[in-house]
Amino acid sequence: MNLLNFLADVKEHIAQSGIPDGFQHCGVRNMGVMQTQHAKFNTCAVIDPLIGLVLQGQKTARYGSRQVEYRAGDVLIVGQTLPTISSILNATPDVPFIAAYVSLDMQVLRNLYSDIDGGRGTDNTAPAFVTGAAEDELIDAMARLFRLRRDPVEEQALGAAALREVYFRVLRSKHGQALQQMIHLDSKANQIAKAIAHIRKEYRSSIKAADLASIAGMSASIFYENFKQITANSPLQYQKDLRLHEAQRMLQQAQAPVSQIALSVGYESAAQFSREFSRKFGAAPRTFVGAQAS
């Protein structure tokens, strides 16, 4: 199945679902699809590790100091949890942005890589978010996994194998380093993932860099270098980004006054929160109250 046929299959599913805009699971393990009918700019999201395939349209995403761009026919591979700011370009109701996503099951990935490469993995520190042209074999594997939604019996019998094939195609591709480096439990990327998990859990609290380095089992200097190479952020800025992303979400939902939201995400000073929020998003917090990003 080529990209256009896969796109037609996803369009049919979205039309039948009655959910014309947004992300939705599709009844197949680890898989979902997204359609966006209008251009959207500077949308915050914390992305968990995943594989994505753009079927139609174009999107950009910023994480830390890096920006990536992907369009129809591109695969995106995210190997770490990352706070991002994304924009969907030129989407319309007639030509919406459409993509398919597969979340990562690290245990399945490790078992699979053990079969194909002895479980050695790689201990480099490639960027956690990579994009590039998808190989035909990966497009076909994702399309086969998606087709299993039509028959729950087939999904139950064949879903695990179909998911493994998607992972296999990515691991063996030229873009697979973002996943390969996560395979070995003692790899630098996996140790950084432990620190990221701690930051995500405790982002409202004061976190010492030395404690994060200890969690990762690295010296402070090596930890900082590896963290920034993978996430394009310092640990402190990564924590700030989590705070500011959550604050923006709460503001858009009008959950509380600005000063209260500042305290709830970990700021001791509402003035400092306002300065850092404005620097990050280009507007004062009050301008986001009750307004979804557009």
Number of C-alpha atoms within 10 A of each C-alpha: 14 12 19 13 13 20 20 12 14 23 18 11 18 20 10 10 11 8 13 17 16 11 17 17 14 20 16 21 19 17 22 18 23 21 25 20 18 18 17 16 16 16 18 22 16 15 13 14 21 20 24 22 27 25 28 20 21 22 21 17 21 19 20 18 10 13 14 15 17 20 23 20 21 21 25 23 26 21 30 24 18 25 25 21 21 20 18 24 17 15 20 13 13 8 14 24 26 26 25 25 22 24 16 20 14 14 10 14 21 20 14 19 21 15 10 12 9 11 17 16 20 18 17 17 22 20 21 23 27 19 19 17 16 22 16 13 16 20 21 19 19 25 22 19 24 27 18 21 19 13 11 13 11 12 20 13 11 14 21 15 12 20 25 18 20 21 25 18 21 24 20 14 14 12 21 19 24 25 28 25 23 27 25 19 14 14 19 23 31 20 22 28 20 16 23 24 13 15 20 16 10 13 20 17 12 12 15 10 17 15 13 22 22 14 17 23 17 17 12 15 12 13 25 19 14 21 26 18 17 23 26 22 20 20 22 14 12 23 22 22 25 21 23 27 23 20 24 24 20 20 22 19 14 16 14 14 13 21 16 12 23 24 15 16 20 18 21 12 11 15 12 12 25 20 14 17 22 16 11 15 17 10 13 16 24 16 11 20 19 14 14 12 13 11
